[in-house]
Amino acid sequence: MEVPDLGPYAKENWPDSEKGYAAMVTRLDKQVGDLLAKLKQLGLEQNTIVIFTGDNGPHKEGGYDPTFFNSSGRFAHQTRSLRRRHP
């Protein structure tokens, strides 16, 4: 879970793993935004479908705590978990 830098989260009073996670998400958001802006600049935004998907849910790798940002939302557990959340 290497990230080039912790960006705007470097001075937050959070564990480093959560700072890194937030920095990665922010970096990804910016890059997707750059892609969408480029499509618009080229006049392709109306005729282009952008699909973004991930193959994993929240995880505990690298010391990250998936409960810190409520990464599972209303869904249960983390990657590789076979348990279900009961209503």
Buried (B, 14 or more C-beta within 10 A) or exposed (E): EEBEEBBEBEEEEBEBBBBBBBBBBBBEEEEEEEEEEEBEEEEEEEEEEEEEEEEEBBBEEEEBBBEBBEBBEEEEBBEEBEEEEEE
